Amino acid sequence: MPPDKPERPRDELGRPLPAGSPNRLAVDNLDGLSAAEANALALAHFDAGRYFLAHEAWEAAWLESKGTACEALFKGLAQLGAGYTHAARGNAHGMRVLLERALDAIRVAPGPAWGIDLPALGSLVERDLDRVRDLATGAPLPPSAPWPLPRA
């Protein structure tokens, strides 16, 4: 078996840094977590504004739930984390595209699910999509404070 690939160093917003750079982001070891454990970790990260880490944890839940009824929702939640990661990085286009994909999954999932009030979450995502759609092309994203996902 080949040795594990070394972890790529990342900045505080999850962007890869050149090999040999000091790592500025502690990424959770998600190996072996159940979908429920990964989701709980993602919720904590999202609520604290650590969107890249939330994305990573929901991606682990998505991979763990492949072939189940929860697969599409966890994929959408992973896209939600990625969308807000793009927002934190100032990338309005990336934010819009990923939040639109996430919203599609949130709207069709029966809610509440996995401790999340999905209809309320959908409304909050729509609010942020309206905010980014109203920006002039190329305008910087206004800063926004982290907000907790609505719980069921």
C-alpha positions in Angstrom: 0.0 0.0 0.0 1.4 3.4 -0.9 2.1 5.9 1.9 -0.5 8.5 2.7 -0.3 11.6 0.6 0.9 14.5 2.8 -1.7 17.0 3.6 -1.5 20.2 1.5 -1.0 23.3 3.6 -4.0 25.7 3.5 -4.7 29.3 4.6 -7.4 30.3 7.0 -10.1 30.2 4.2 -9.1 26.8 3.0 -7.1 27.9 -0.1 -4.2 25.7 -0.9 -0.7 27.1 -0.2 2.5 26.1 -1.9 4.1 22.9 -0.8 6.4 23.5 2.2 4.4 26.5 3.4 3.3 26.5 7.0 -0.3 25.2 7.4 -2.6 27.9 8.7 -5.8 25.7 9.0 -6.3 22.6 11.1 -8.4 20.2 9.0 -10.4 17.6 10.8 -9.6 13.9 10.3 -12.9 12.8 8.8 -11.9 9.2 8.1 -14.3 6.7 9.5 -16.9 9.2 10.7 -20.5 8.2 10.2 -22.8 10.6 8.3 -24.3 11.7 11.6 -20.9 12.4 13.1 -19.7 14.3 10.1 -22.9 16.3 10.0 -22.6 17.3 13.6 -19.1 18.5 13.0 -20.2 20.4 9.9 -23.0 22.2 11.9 -20.5 23.3 14.5 -18.1 24.6 11.8 -20.8 26.4 9.9 -22.2 28.1 13.0 -18.7 29.4 13.8 -18.2 30.7 10.2 -15.6 28.0 9.3 -17.3 27.3 6.0 -14.5 25.4 4.3 -14.4 23.0 7.2 -18.2 22.7 7.2 -17.9 21.9 3.4 -15.3 19.2 4.1 -17.4 17.6 6.8 -20.6 17.6 4.8 -18.6 16.2 1.8 -17.6 13.3 4.1 -21.3 12.8 5.1 -22.2 12.9 1.5 -19.6 10.2 0.6 -20.7 8.1 3.6 -24.4 8.4 2.5 -23.9 7.4 -1.2 -26.8 5.4 -2.5 -29.1 6.4 0.4 -32.0 8.9 0.5 -29.7 11.4 2.3 -27.1 11.6 -0.5 -28.6 14.5 -2.4 -29.1 16.6 0.8 -25.6 16.1 2.0 -24.3 17.0 -1.4 -26.3 20.2 -1.3 -25.1 21.0 2.2 -21.5 20.5 1.0 -22.3 23.0 -1.8 -23.7 25.3 0.8 -20.4 25.2 2.7 -18.5 25.8 -0.5 -20.7 28.7 -1.5 -20.1 30.5 1.8 -16.4 29.7 1.5 -16.4 31.5 -1.8 -18.3 34.4 -0.1 -15.6 34.6 2.6 -13.0 34.7 -0.2 -14.8 37.5 -2.0 -15.9 35.4 -5.0 -19.5 36.5 -5.7 -19.8 34.3 -8.8 -18.7 31.2 -7.0 -20.9 32.0 -4.1 -24.0 32.5 -6.4 -23.4 29.3 -8.4 -22.9 27.1 -5.4 -25.7 28.6 -3.3 -28.1 28.1 -6.2 -27.1 24.4 -6.4 -27.4 24.0 -2.6 -30.8 25.7 -2.6 -32.1 23.2 -5.2 -31.2 20.4 -2.9 -32.5 22.1 0.2 -35.9 22.8 -1.5 -36.6 19.2 -2.5 -35.4 17.5 0.7 -38.1 16.7 3.1 -37.5 18.9 6.1 -36.6 19.2 8.8 -33.7 16.8 8.4 -30.6 15.9 10.3 -31.4 18.5 12.9 -31.7 21.4 10.4 -34.9 23.4 9.7 -34.6 23.1 5.9 -37.4 25.6 5.0 -35.9 28.2 7.2 -32.4 27.5 5.8 -33.8 27.8 2.3 -35.1 31.3 3.2 -31.8 32.4 4.5 -29.9 31.2 1.5 -32.5 32.9 -0.8 -31.8 36.2 1.2 -28.1 35.9 0.6 -28.6 35.0 -3.1 -30.7 38.1 -3.5 -27.9 40.1 -1.9 -25.2 38.8 -4.3 -27.5 39.1 -7.4 -28.0 42.7 -6.6 -24.3 43.5 -6.8 -22.9 45.2 -9.8 -20.8 42.9 -11.9 -17.3 42.7 -10.3 -18.4 44.6 -7.2 -16.8 43.3 -4.0 -19.0 41.3 -1.6 -20.0 43.2 1.5 -18.8 41.4 4.7 -21.3 39.3 6.5 -21.2 37.9 10.0 -21.5 34.1 10.5 -25.0 33.0 11.4 -26.1 29.6 12.8 -28.0 27.2 10.7 -31.7 27.1 11.8 -32.3 24.0 13.9 -35.3 21.8 13.8 
